[in-house]
Amino acid sequence: MASVFKLPFNKKSINYNDITFGDQFNAVDGYTLPTGEELPANNLGFFDINMGVNYSGFFYERHRINLGVSAFHLLSPNISFYDRDEILSRTISVESKLPTRFTLHGSYQNKISNSMESETRLVYNKQGKSQEANLSTLLHFTNPDFRSKSFFVGPGLGLLIEVGHPKGA
């Protein structure tokens, strides 16, 4: 059994050098005029909390299981650049909270022989209104005389669900 607790400091920034706006077009040879756009500060820093637990163990002689759960962005930090702009934030809501992401994962390994193993994996993520699930099975072939060389093959299936997004967006 293992657990982890992280208290990261995150930093984000915007590079305005490669962004142009319609009011910068000079109608002759390109975008050379200054913009009249009110741009927010381009640096943002915030603390967050992430944590998870994992269990890994053998049962019987040839079977192994791995199960885990984790949560990221437990503080749901505000990641809006505009929220730091006092003039704008007095007139409209400019808050943008980063939703907590939950991850569940598990795998089952079966040692079929000295040269072949199978492993089935499942990973499920949920963040806000979005969900993702991935299921795969791998066959692992190893030459017993050359353990450092292996071959993996297997199918996988993924499902992504995004609720609340317009079609075609």
VMD Tcl script that builds the backbone (N, CA, C; Angstrom):
set m [mol new atoms 507]
animate dup $m
set s [atomselect $m all]
$s set {name element resname resid chain x y z} {
  {N N MET 1 A 0.862 -1.165 0.000}
  {CA C MET 1 A 0.000 0.000 0.000}
  {C C MET 1 A 0.908 1.227 0.000}
  {N N ALA 2 A 0.539 2.206 -0.796}
  {CA C ALA 2 A 1.302 3.451 -0.865}
  {C C ALA 2 A 0.317 4.618 -0.903}
  {N N SER 3 A 0.749 5.754 -0.398}
  {CA C SER 3 A -0.072 6.961 -0.463}
  {C C SER 3 A 0.823 8.145 -0.782}
  {N N VAL 4 A 0.209 9.184 -1.324}
  {CA C VAL 4 A 0.963 10.387 -1.670}
  {C C VAL 4 A 0.098 11.614 -1.372}
  {N N PHE 5 A 0.758 12.661 -0.925}
  {CA C PHE 5 A 0.122 13.950 -0.671}
  {C C PHE 5 A 1.029 15.005 -1.282}
  {N N LYS 6 A 0.500 15.827 -2.171}
  {CA C LYS 6 A 1.300 16.859 -2.836}
  {C C LYS 6 A 0.669 18.224 -2.611}
  {N N LEU 7 A 1.512 19.198 -2.375}
  {CA C LEU 7 A 1.098 20.586 -2.219}
  {C C LEU 7 A 1.892 21.416 -3.236}
  {N N PRO 8 A 1.499 21.349 -4.520}
  {CA C PRO 8 A 2.277 22.050 -5.546}
  {C C PRO 8 A 1.938 23.537 -5.642}
  {N N PHE 9 A 2.912 24.302 -6.101}
  {CA C PHE 9 A 2.689 25.695 -6.490}
  {C C PHE 9 A 2.698 25.713 -8.009}
  {N N ASN 10 A 1.614 26.173 -8.610}
  {CA C ASN 10 A 1.473 26.197 -10.062}
  {C C ASN 10 A 1.613 27.618 -10.573}
  {N N LYS 11 A 2.213 27.758 -11.744}
  {CA C LYS 11 A 2.388 29.070 -12.362}
  {C C LYS 11 A 1.933 28.987 -13.806}
  {N N LYS 12 A 1.157 29.978 -14.231}
  {CA C LYS 12 A 0.688 30.078 -15.611}
  {C C LYS 12 A 0.991 31.476 -16.120}
  {N N SER 13 A 1.179 31.576 -17.427}
  {CA C SER 13 A 1.418 32.895 -18.017}
  {C C SER 13 A 0.879 32.908 -19.449}
  {N N ILE 14 A 0.677 34.114 -19.951}
  {CA C ILE 14 A 0.216 34.325 -21.324}
  {C C ILE 14 A 1.299 35.113 -22.051}
  {N N ASN 15 A 1.634 34.679 -23.262}
  {CA C ASN 15 A 2.576 35.419 -24.096}
  {C C ASN 15 A 1.757 36.238 -25.088}
  {N N TYR 16 A 1.697 37.528 -24.872}
  {CA C TYR 16 A 0.904 38.406 -25.738}
  {C C TYR 16 A 1.635 38.779 -27.027}
  {N N ASN 17 A 2.885 38.400 -27.190}
  {CA C ASN 17 A 3.662 38.808 -28.357}
  {C C ASN 17 A 3.115 38.260 -29.673}
  {N N ASP 18 A 2.501 37.088 -29.661}
  {CA C ASP 18 A 2.015 36.475 -30.898}
  {C C ASP 18 A 0.510 36.607 -31.088}
  {N N ILE 19 A -0.142 37.471 -30.320}
  {CA C ILE 19 A -1.587 37.661 -30.428}
  {C C ILE 19 A -1.854 38.998 -31.115}
  {N N THR 20 A -2.764 38.966 -32.112}
  {CA C THR 20 A -3.155 40.213 -32.776}
  {C C THR 20 A -4.669 40.385 -32.666}
  {N N PHE 21 A -5.105 41.642 -32.675}
  {CA C PHE 21 A -6.516 41.979 -32.577}
  {C C PHE 21 A -6.906 42.817 -33.791}
  {N N GLY 22 A -8.202 42.829 -34.095}
  {CA C GLY 22 A -8.688 43.537 -35.270}
  {C C GLY 22 A -8.316 45.011 -35.300}
  {N N ASP 23 A -8.242 45.659 -34.127}
  {CA C ASP 23 A -7.920 47.090 -34.113}
  {C C ASP 23 A -6.449 47.370 -34.404}
  {N N GLN 24 A -5.638 46.343 -34.537}
  {CA C GLN 24 A -4.216 46.535 -34.857}
  {C C GLN 24 A -3.959 46.562 -36.369}
  {N N PHE 25 A -4.954 46.203 -37.179}
  {CA C PHE 25 A -4.778 46.177 -38.633}
  {C C PHE 25 A -4.750 47.599 -39.172}
  {N N ASN 26 A -3.737 47.916 -39.958}
  {CA C ASN 26 A -3.572 49.285 -40.459}
  {C C ASN 26 A -4.186 49.501 -41.847}
  {N N ALA 27 A -4.863 48.504 -42.424}
  {CA C ALA 27 A -5.558 48.583 -43.718}
  {C C ALA 27 A -4.618 48.759 -44.896}
  {N N VAL 28 A -3.323 48.647 -44.689}
  {CA C VAL 28 A -2.368 48.779 -45.789}
  {C C VAL 28 A -1.482 47.541 -45.885}
  {N N ASP 29 A -0.730 47.276 -44.823}
  {CA C ASP 29 A 0.248 46.189 -44.926}
  {C C ASP 29 A 0.336 45.278 -43.691}
  {N N GLY 30 A -0.691 45.245 -42.865}
  {CA C GLY 30 A -0.651 44.277 -41.777}
  {C C GLY 30 A -1.073 44.820 -40.428}
  {N N TYR 31 A -0.731 44.076 -39.413}
  {CA C TYR 31 A -1.097 44.374 -38.030}
  {C C TYR 31 A 0.070 45.083 -37.342}
  {N N THR 32 A 0.131 46.381 -37.494}
  {CA C THR 32 A 1.254 47.142 -36.945}
  {C C THR 32 A 0.839 48.155 -35.883}
  {N N LEU 33 A -0.446 48.401 -35.724}
  {CA C LEU 33 A -0.919 49.393 -34.756}
  {C C LEU 33 A -0.995 48.799 -33.352}
  {N N PRO 34 A -0.944 49.621 -32.318}
  {CA C PRO 34 A -1.143 49.101 -30.953}
  {C C PRO 34 A -2.608 48.739 -30.744}
  {N N THR 35 A -2.872 47.869 -29.806}
  {CA C THR 35 A -4.249 47.463 -29.528}
  {C C THR 35 A -4.854 48.321 -28.427}
  {N N GLY 36 A -6.165 48.454 -28.484}
  {CA C GLY 36 A -6.887 49.145 -27.422}
  {C C GLY 36 A -7.528 48.155 -26.455}
  {N N GLU 37 A -7.244 46.865 -26.634}
  {CA C GLU 37 A -7.810 45.821 -25.775}
  {C C GLU 37 A -7.274 45.949 -24.352}
  {N N GLU 38 A -8.164 45.731 -23.397}
  {CA C GLU 38 A -7.770 45.683 -21.986}
  {C C GLU 38 A -7.302 44.266 -21.688}
  {N N LEU 39 A -6.012 44.074 -21.567}
  {CA C LEU 39 A -5.457 42.741 -21.354}
  {C C LEU 39 A -5.109 42.535 -19.880}
  {N N PRO 40 A -5.425 41.370 -19.347}
  {CA C PRO 40 A -5.124 41.122 -17.932}
  {C C PRO 40 A -3.633 40.904 -17.719}
  {N N ALA 41 A -3.226 40.915 -16.471}
  {CA C ALA 41 A -1.844 40.591 -16.134}
  {C C ALA 41 A -1.534 39.213 -16.698}
  {N N ASN 42 A -0.288 38.989 -17.083}
  {CA C ASN 42 A 0.018 37.735 -17.764}
  {C C ASN 42 A 0.706 36.695 -16.880}
  {N N ASN 43 A 0.697 36.867 -15.588}
  {CA C ASN 43 A 1.269 35.869 -14.687}
  {C C ASN 43 A 0.255 35.504 -13.617}
  {N N LEU 44 A 0.215 34.222 -13.286}
  {CA C LEU 44 A -0.742 33.715 -12.318}
  {C C LEU 44 A -0.073 32.588 -11.539}
  {N N GLY 45 A -0.164 32.610 -10.234}
  {CA C GLY 45 A 0.381 31.541 -9.400}
  {C C GLY 45 A -0.627 31.131 -8.346}
  {N N PHE 46 A -0.654 29.840 -8.022}
  {CA C PHE 46 A -1.604 29.360 -7.015}
  {C C PHE 46 A -1.121 28.039 -6.417}
  {N N PHE 47 A -1.494 27.800 -5.164}
  {CA C PHE 47 A -1.235 26.537 -4.493}
  {C C PHE 47 A -2.412 25.603 -4.730}
  {N N ASP 48 A -2.150 24.309 -4.608}
  {CA C ASP 48 A -3.188 23.318 -4.790}
  {C C ASP 48 A -2.870 22.104 -3.917}
  {N N ILE 49 A -3.783 21.150 -3.850}
  {CA C ILE 49 A -3.557 19.917 -3.106}
  {C C ILE 49 A -3.970 18.742 -3.986}
  {N N ASN 50 A -3.088 17.735 -4.058}
  {CA C ASN 50 A -3.363 16.485 -4.763}
  {C C ASN 50 A -3.066 15.337 -3.800}
  {N N MET 51 A -3.826 14.256 -3.884}
  {CA C MET 51 A -3.537 13.097 -3.032}
  {C C MET 51 A -4.059 11.823 -3.676}
  {N N GLY 52 A -3.472 10.692 -3.250}
  {CA C GLY 52 A -3.916 9.413 -3.776}
  {C C GLY 52 A -3.407 8.254 -2.950}
  {N N VAL 53 A -4.019 7.103 -3.149}
  {CA C VAL 53 A -3.590 5.860 -2.503}
  {C C VAL 53 A -3.558 4.764 -3.559}
  {N N ASN 54 A -2.658 3.800 -3.356}
  {CA C ASN 54 A -2.500 2.698 -4.282}
  {C C ASN 54 A -2.240 1.418 -3.496}
  {N N TYR 55 A -2.885 0.336 -3.902}
  {CA C TYR 55 A -2.644 -0.974 -3.302}
  {C C TYR 55 A -2.157 -1.908 -4.402}
  {N N SER 56 A -1.103 -2.609 -4.132}
  {CA C SER 56 A -0.559 -3.572 -5.072}
  {C C SER 56 A -0.216 -4.834 -4.306}
  {N N GLY 57 A -0.648 -5.974 -4.810}
  {CA C GLY 57 A -0.351 -7.205 -4.093}
  {C C GLY 57 A -0.542 -8.439 -4.943}
  {N N PHE 58 A 0.098 -9.511 -4.508}
  {CA C PHE 58 A -0.028 -10.808 -5.155}
  {C C PHE 58 A -1.055 -11.639 -4.412}
  {N N PHE 59 A -1.815 -12.427 -5.133}
  {CA C PHE 59 A -2.624 -13.443 -4.504}
  {C C PHE 59 A -2.430 -14.717 -5.324}
  {N N TYR 60 A -2.360 -15.774 -4.645}
  {CA C TYR 60 A -1.911 -17.043 -5.215}
  {C C TYR 60 A -0.490 -16.847 -5.722}
  {N N GLU 61 A -0.066 -17.660 -6.641}
  {CA C GLU 61 A 1.332 -17.580 -7.051}
  {C C GLU 61 A 1.528 -16.773 -8.320}
  {N N ARG 62 A 0.549 -16.755 -9.175}
  {CA C ARG 62 A 0.727 -16.161 -10.496}
  {C C ARG 62 A -0.181 -14.959 -10.762}
  {N N HIS 63 A -0.837 -14.431 -9.760}
  {CA C HIS 63 A -1.812 -13.367 -9.964}
  {C C HIS 63 A -1.424 -12.132 -9.159}
  {N N ARG 64 A -1.558 -10.972 -9.792}
  {CA C ARG 64 A -1.241 -9.707 -9.122}
  {C C ARG 64 A -2.355 -8.716 -9.408}
  {N N ILE 65 A -2.676 -7.914 -8.407}
  {CA C ILE 65 A -3.714 -6.895 -8.555}
  {C C ILE 65 A -3.140 -5.544 -8.140}
  {N N ASN 66 A -3.601 -4.506 -8.787}
  {CA C ASN 66 A -3.164 -3.143 -8.502}
  {C C ASN 66 A -4.405 -2.251 -8.542}
  {N N LEU 67 A -4.715 -1.570 -7.444}
  {CA C LEU 67 A -5.897 -0.705 -7.357}
  {C C LEU 67 A -5.491 0.653 -6.787}
  {N N GLY 68 A -6.077 1.704 -7.319}
  {CA C GLY 68 A -5.743 3.026 -6.801}
  {C C GLY 68 A -6.838 4.044 -7.043}
  {N N VAL 69 A -6.779 5.092 -6.243}
  {CA C VAL 69 A -7.693 6.222 -6.378}
  {C C VAL 69 A -6.892 7.489 -6.082}
  {N N SER 70 A -7.172 8.537 -6.824}
  {CA C SER 70 A -6.473 9.804 -6.579}
  {C C SER 70 A -7.406 10.972 -6.872}
  {N N ALA 71 A -7.067 12.112 -6.289}
  {CA C ALA 71 A -7.828 13.340 -6.496}
  {C C ALA 71 A -6.838 14.482 -6.705}
  {N N PHE 72 A -7.104 15.301 -7.697}
  {CA C PHE 72 A -6.242 16.430 -8.050}
  {C C PHE 72 A -7.057 17.723 -7.960}
  {N N HIS 73 A -6.402 18.806 -7.660}
  {CA C HIS 73 A -7.025 20.139 -7.579}
  {C C HIS 73 A -8.109 20.180 -6.499}
  {N N LEU 74 A -7.792 19.645 -5.334}
  {CA C LEU 74 A -8.769 19.606 -4.244}
  {C C LEU 74 A -9.183 20.995 -3.776}
  {N N LEU 75 A -8.346 21.985 -3.978}
  {CA C LEU 75 A -8.700 23.354 -3.596}
  {C C LEU 75 A -9.535 24.061 -4.667}
  {N N SER 76 A -9.745 23.423 -5.816}
  {CA C SER 76 A -10.449 24.050 -6.950}
  {C C SER 76 A -9.989 25.494 -7.137}
  {N N PRO 77 A -8.698 25.685 -7.447}
  {CA C PRO 77 A -8.169 27.053 -7.522}
  {C C PRO 77 A -8.789 27.861 -8.658}
  {N N ASN 78 A -8.829 29.156 -8.456}
  {CA C ASN 78 A -9.299 30.074 -9.493}
  {C C ASN 78 A -8.143 30.291 -10.464}
  {N N ILE 79 A -8.327 29.902 -11.726}
  {CA C ILE 79 A -7.252 30.002 -12.707}
  {C C ILE 79 A -7.497 31.104 -13.734}
  {N N SER 80 A -8.407 32.017 -13.434}
  {CA C SER 80 A -8.708 33.116 -14.346}
  {C C SER 80 A -7.657 34.211 -14.239}
  {N N PHE 81 A -7.133 34.635 -15.372}
  {CA C PHE 81 A -6.230 35.785 -15.388}
  {C C PHE 81 A -7.003 37.065 -15.105}
  {N N TYR 82 A -8.267 37.113 -15.532}
  {CA C TYR 82 A -9.064 38.321 -15.374}
  {C C TYR 82 A -9.464 38.592 -13.936}
  {N N ASP 83 A -9.518 37.576 -13.099}
  {CA C ASP 83 A -9.911 37.787 -11.711}
  {C C ASP 83 A -8.926 38.698 -10.981}
  {N N ARG 84 A -7.734 38.797 -11.483}
  {CA C ARG 84 A -6.719 39.661 -10.860}
  {C C ARG 84 A -6.886 41.121 -11.275}
  {N N ASP 85 A -7.775 41.366 -12.246}
  {CA C ASP 85 A -8.028 42.712 -12.740}
  {C C ASP 85 A -9.150 43.337 -11.900}
  {N N GLU 86 A -8.816 44.242 -11.012}
  {CA C GLU 86 A -9.790 44.799 -10.069}
  {C C GLU 86 A -10.906 45.581 -10.751}
  {N N ILE 87 A -10.607 46.310 -11.817}
  {CA C ILE 87 A -11.628 47.118 -12.496}
  {C C ILE 87 A -12.664 46.215 -13.150}
  {N N LEU 88 A -12.220 45.208 -13.868}
  {CA C LEU 88 A -13.121 44.306 -14.559}
  {C C LEU 88 A -13.912 43.456 -13.573}
  {N N SER 89 A -13.273 42.955 -12.527}
  {CA C SER 89 A -13.945 42.040 -11.599}
  {C C SER 89 A -15.027 42.736 -10.777}
  {N N ARG 90 A -15.039 44.051 -10.739}
  {CA C ARG 90 A -16.118 44.757 -10.042}
  {C C ARG 90 A -17.411 44.767 -10.845}
  {N N THR 91 A -17.317 44.606 -12.172}
  {CA C THR 91 A -18.497 44.732 -13.020}
  {C C THR 91 A -19.083 43.394 -13.459}
  {N N ILE 92 A -18.253 42.372 -13.674}
  {CA C ILE 92 A -18.759 41.061 -14.099}
  {C C ILE 92 A -18.010 39.953 -13.353}
  {N N SER 93 A -18.606 38.770 -13.328}
  {CA C SER 93 A -17.955 37.625 -12.700}
  {C C SER 93 A -16.927 37.046 -13.663}
  {N N VAL 94 A -15.700 37.029 -13.248}
  {CA C VAL 94 A -14.627 36.539 -14.110}
  {C C VAL 94 A -13.894 35.357 -13.470}
  {N N GLU 95 A -14.525 34.741 -12.493}
  {CA C GLU 95 A -13.900 33.624 -11.799}
  {C C GLU 95 A -13.962 32.359 -12.659}
  {N N SER 96 A -12.891 31.592 -12.662}
  {CA C SER 96 A -12.832 30.336 -13.398}
  {C C SER 96 A -12.173 29.291 -12.505}
  {N N LYS 97 A -12.996 28.498 -11.829}
  {CA C LYS 97 A -12.485 27.478 -10.910}
  {C C LYS 97 A -12.067 26.229 -11.682}
  {N N LEU 98 A -10.907 25.685 -11.331}
  {CA C LEU 98 A -10.437 24.438 -11.905}
  {C C LEU 98 A -11.108 23.292 -11.159}
  {N N PRO 99 A -11.961 22.492 -11.822}
  {CA C PRO 99 A -12.691 21.445 -11.109}
  {C C PRO 99 A -11.762 20.335 -10.607}
  {N N THR 100 A -12.141 19.733 -9.501}
  {CA C THR 100 A -11.388 18.608 -8.963}
  {C C THR 100 A -11.477 17.441 -9.942}
  {N N ARG 101 A -10.347 16.768 -10.140}
  {CA C ARG 101 A -10.300 15.585 -11.018}
  {C C ARG 101 A -10.111 14.353 -10.155}
  {N N PHE 102 A -10.949 13.357 -10.374}
  {CA C PHE 102 A -10.855 12.084 -9.667}
  {C C PHE 102 A -10.428 11.002 -10.642}
  {N N THR 103 A -9.514 10.149 -10.214}
  {CA C THR 103 A -9.029 9.048 -11.035}
  {C C THR 103 A -9.133 7.746 -10.258}
  {N N LEU 104 A -9.704 6.747 -10.885}
  {CA C LEU 104 A -9.735 5.383 -10.355}
  {C C LEU 104 A -8.989 4.509 -11.357}
  {N N HIS 105 A -8.145 3.629 -10.864}
  {CA C HIS 105 A -7.460 2.729 -11.787}
  {C C HIS 105 A -7.268 1.371 -11.146}
  {N N GLY 106 A -7.170 0.376 -12.003}
  {CA C GLY 106 A -6.940 -0.973 -11.532}
  {C C GLY 106 A -6.339 -1.816 -12.634}
  {N N SER 107 A -5.614 -2.841 -12.237}
  {CA C SER 107 A -5.076 -3.783 -13.201}
  {C C SER 107 A -4.988 -5.163 -12.568}
  {N N TYR 108 A -5.053 -6.155 -13.431}
  {CA C TYR 108 A -4.954 -7.548 -13.007}
  {C C TYR 108 A -3.947 -8.236 -13.917}
  {N N GLN 109 A -2.914 -8.829 -13.332}
  {CA C GLN 109 A -1.896 -9.544 -14.093}
  {C C GLN 109 A -1.999 -11.032 -13.794}
  {N N ASN 110 A -1.860 -11.820 -14.850}
  {CA C ASN 110 A -1.897 -13.262 -14.729}
  {C C ASN 110 A -0.677 -13.832 -15.441}
  {N N LYS 111 A 0.178 -14.504 -14.704}
  {CA C LYS 111 A 1.356 -15.134 -15.303}
  {C C LYS 111 A 0.932 -16.481 -15.868}
  {N N ILE 112 A 0.811 -16.548 -17.178}
  {CA C ILE 112 A 0.324 -17.741 -17.854}
  {C C ILE 112 A 1.410 -18.805 -17.921}
  {N N SER 113 A 2.635 -18.367 -18.221}
  {CA C SER 113 A 3.782 -19.279 -18.274}
  {C C SER 113 A 5.043 -18.469 -17.984}
  {N N ASN 114 A 6.199 -19.106 -18.064}
  {CA C ASN 114 A 7.455 -18.390 -17.837}
  {C C ASN 114 A 7.738 -17.360 -18.918}
  {N N SER 115 A 7.077 -17.490 -20.071}
  {CA C SER 115 A 7.345 -16.561 -21.164}
  {C C SER 115 A 6.141 -15.696 -21.542}
  {N N MET 116 A 5.006 -15.845 -20.864}
  {CA C MET 116 A 3.823 -15.073 -21.251}
  {C C MET 116 A 2.995 -14.668 -20.028}
  {N N GLU 117 A 2.572 -13.383 -20.038}
  {CA C GLU 117 A 1.683 -12.835 -19.019}
  {C C GLU 117 A 0.559 -12.088 -19.718}
  {N N SER 118 A -0.580 -12.003 -19.058}
  {CA C SER 118 A -1.662 -11.135 -19.547}
  {C C SER 118 A -1.925 -10.083 -18.480}
  {N N GLU 119 A -2.312 -8.901 -18.925}
  {CA C GLU 119 A -2.642 -7.817 -17.997}
  {C C GLU 119 A -3.845 -7.059 -18.536}
  {N N THR 120 A -4.859 -6.901 -17.690}
  {CA C THR 120 A -6.041 -6.114 -18.027}
  {C C THR 120 A -6.009 -4.854 -17.175}
  {N N ARG 121 A -6.211 -3.706 -17.820}
  {CA C ARG 121 A -6.132 -2.410 -17.133}
  {C C ARG 121 A -7.410 -1.615 -17.356}
  {N N LEU 122 A -7.809 -0.891 -16.310}
  {CA C LEU 122 A -8.948 0.022 -16.399}
  {C C LEU 122 A -8.566 1.328 -15.726}
  {N N VAL 123 A -8.799 2.440 -16.422}
  {CA C VAL 123 A -8.554 3.772 -15.867}
  {C C VAL 123 A -9.810 4.606 -16.117}
  {N N TYR 124 A -10.301 5.275 -15.071}
  {CA C TYR 124 A -11.477 6.135 -15.173}
  {C C TYR 124 A -11.124 7.502 -14.593}
  {N N ASN 125 A -11.393 8.566 -15.350}
  {CA C ASN 125 A -11.172 9.946 -14.912}
  {C C ASN 125 A -12.483 10.710 -14.971}
  {N N LYS 126 A -12.697 11.576 -13.995}
  {CA C LYS 126 A -13.850 12.487 -14.004}
  {C C LYS 126 A -13.372 13.850 -13.532}
  {N N GLN 127 A -13.644 14.868 -14.339}
  {CA C GLN 127 A -13.316 16.245 -13.974}
  {C C GLN 127 A -14.431 17.140 -14.479}
  {N N GLY 128 A -15.115 17.783 -13.532}
  {CA C GLY 128 A -16.257 18.613 -13.913}
  {C C GLY 128 A -17.306 17.760 -14.585}
  {N N LYS 129 A -17.722 18.162 -15.783}
  {CA C LYS 129 A -18.740 17.417 -16.520}
  {C C LYS 129 A -18.142 16.406 -17.489}
  {N N SER 130 A -16.830 16.294 -17.528}
  {CA C SER 130 A -16.166 15.377 -18.458}
  {C C SER 130 A -15.780 14.085 -17.763}
  {N N GLN 131 A -15.915 12.985 -18.511}
  {CA C GLN 131 A -15.533 11.677 -18.007}
  {C C GLN 131 A -14.764 10.936 -19.088}
  {N N GLU 132 A -13.843 10.079 -18.663}
  {CA C GLU 132 A -13.068 9.278 -19.596}
  {C C GLU 132 A -12.829 7.913 -18.980}
  {N N ALA 133 A -13.001 6.866 -19.781}
  {CA C ALA 133 A -12.721 5.510 -19.333}
  {C C ALA 133 A -11.886 4.807 -20.393}
  {N N ASN 134 A -10.860 4.095 -19.966}
  {CA C ASN 134 A -10.011 3.333 -20.874}
  {C C ASN 134 A -9.861 1.919 -20.330}
  {N N LEU 135 A -10.063 0.952 -21.195}
  {CA C LEU 135 A -9.937 -0.452 -20.850}
  {C C LEU 135 A -9.002 -1.091 -21.870}
  {N N SER 136 A -8.019 -1.850 -21.408}
  {CA C SER 136 A -7.104 -2.504 -22.331}
  {C C SER 136 A -6.644 -3.833 -21.762}
  {N N THR 137 A -6.224 -4.693 -22.651}
  {CA C THR 137 A -5.631 -5.973 -22.290}
  {C C THR 137 A -4.334 -6.108 -23.059}
  {N N LEU 138 A -3.299 -6.497 -22.363}
  {CA C LEU 138 A -1.995 -6.695 -22.981}
  {C C LEU 138 A -1.542 -8.129 -22.786}
  {N N LEU 139 A -0.917 -8.667 -23.815}
  {CA C LEU 139 A -0.182 -9.916 -23.685}
  {C C LEU 139 A 1.291 -9.562 -23.732}
  {N N HIS 140 A 2.036 -10.064 -22.775}
  {CA C HIS 140 A 3.449 -9.745 -22.612}
  {C C HIS 140 A 4.244 -11.024 -22.859}
  {N N PHE 141 A 5.032 -11.007 -23.925}
  {CA C PHE 141 A 5.852 -12.174 -24.283}
  {C C PHE 141 A 7.305 -11.869 -23.953}
  {N N THR 142 A 7.964 -12.796 -23.276}
  {CA C THR 142 A 9.366 -12.640 -22.904}
  {C C THR 142 A 10.104 -13.933 -23.203}
  {N N ASN 143 A 11.282 -13.823 -23.776}
  {CA C ASN 143 A 12.152 -14.981 -23.950}
  {C C ASN 143 A 12.847 -15.222 -22.615}
  {N N PRO 144 A 12.667 -16.373 -21.970}
  {CA C PRO 144 A 13.266 -16.614 -20.653}
  {C C PRO 144 A 14.786 -16.449 -20.632}
  {N N ASP 145 A 15.435 -16.610 -21.784}
  {CA C ASP 145 A 16.896 -16.454 -21.838}
  {C C ASP 145 A 17.320 -14.992 -21.957}
  {N N PHE 146 A 16.399 -14.115 -22.374}
  {CA C PHE 146 A 16.699 -12.697 -22.556}
  {C C PHE 146 A 15.600 -11.867 -21.900}
  {N N ARG 147 A 15.540 -11.811 -20.597}
  {CA C ARG 147 A 14.475 -11.139 -19.851}
  {C C ARG 147 A 14.390 -9.642 -20.155}
  {N N SER 148 A 15.481 -9.023 -20.610}
  {CA C SER 148 A 15.456 -7.583 -20.870}
  {C C SER 148 A 14.741 -7.240 -22.179}
  {N N LYS 149 A 14.429 -8.236 -23.001}
  {CA C LYS 149 A 13.733 -8.019 -24.276}
  {C C LYS 149 A 12.334 -8.598 -24.176}
  {N N SER 150 A 11.321 -7.755 -24.454}
  {CA C SER 150 A 9.935 -8.188 -24.357}
  {C C SER 150 A 9.136 -7.685 -25.543}
  {N N PHE 151 A 7.984 -8.274 -25.726}
  {CA C PHE 151 A 7.062 -7.875 -26.781}
  {C C PHE 151 A 5.668 -7.790 -26.179}
  {N N PHE 152 A 4.974 -6.663 -26.409}
  {CA C PHE 152 A 3.622 -6.449 -25.890}
  {C C PHE 152 A 2.658 -6.304 -27.059}
  {N N VAL 153 A 1.483 -6.883 -26.931}
  {CA C VAL 153 A 0.445 -6.715 -27.941}
  {C C VAL 153 A -0.910 -6.809 -27.240}
  {N N GLY 154 A -1.880 -6.033 -27.727}
  {CA C GLY 154 A -3.203 -6.121 -27.118}
  {C C GLY 154 A -4.121 -5.011 -27.559}
  {N N PRO 155 A -5.435 -5.235 -27.458}
  {CA C PRO 155 A -6.420 -4.223 -27.836}
  {C C PRO 155 A -6.741 -3.286 -26.676}
  {N N GLY 156 A -7.250 -2.120 -27.031}
  {CA C GLY 156 A -7.694 -1.149 -26.035}
  {C C GLY 156 A -8.973 -0.473 -26.499}
  {N N LEU 157 A -9.723 0.034 -25.546}
  {CA C LEU 157 A -10.975 0.712 -25.842}
  {C C LEU 157 A -11.056 1.952 -24.978}
  {N N GLY 158 A -11.398 3.076 -25.566}
  {CA C GLY 158 A -11.519 4.320 -24.813}
  {C C GLY 158 A -12.883 4.952 -25.034}
  {N N LEU 159 A -13.394 5.603 -23.998}
  {CA C LEU 159 A -14.677 6.297 -24.069}
  {C C LEU 159 A -14.513 7.657 -23.421}
  {N N LEU 160 A -14.890 8.705 -24.141}
  {CA C LEU 160 A -14.806 10.069 -23.641}
  {C C LEU 160 A -16.201 10.673 -23.671}
  {N N ILE 161 A -16.634 11.191 -22.520}
  {CA C ILE 161 A -17.959 11.818 -22.428}
  {C C ILE 161 A -17.759 13.246 -21.942}
  {N N GLU 162 A -18.192 14.210 -22.736}
  {CA C GLU 162 A -18.133 15.609 -22.332}
  {C C GLU 162 A -19.555 16.142 -22.329}
  {N N VAL 163 A -20.063 16.459 -21.180}
  {CA C VAL 163 A -21.432 16.932 -21.030}
  {C C VAL 163 A -21.441 18.448 -21.034}
  {N N GLY 164 A -22.388 19.052 -21.733}
  {CA C GLY 164 A -22.536 20.490 -21.705}
  {C C GLY 164 A -21.788 21.226 -22.793}
  {N N HIS 165 A -21.107 20.517 -23.707}
  {CA C HIS 165 A -20.428 21.168 -24.809}
  {C C HIS 165 A -21.313 21.091 -26.048}
  {N N PRO 166 A -21.413 22.182 -26.818}
  {CA C PRO 166 A -22.241 22.140 -28.016}
  {C C PRO 166 A -21.686 21.164 -29.038}
  {N N LYS 167 A -22.577 20.562 -29.837}
  {CA C LYS 167 A -22.137 19.625 -30.863}
  {C C LYS 167 A -21.272 20.354 -31.876}
  {N N GLY 168 A -20.215 19.680 -32.305}
  {CA C GLY 168 A -19.338 20.247 -33.299}
  {C C GLY 168 A -18.307 21.202 -32.742}
  {N N ALA 169 A -18.329 21.470 -31.434}
  {CA C ALA 169 A -17.363 22.399 -30.863}
  {C C ALA 169 A -16.104 21.685 -30.468}
}
mol reanalyze $m
mol bondsrecalc $m
mol representation Tube
mol addrep $m
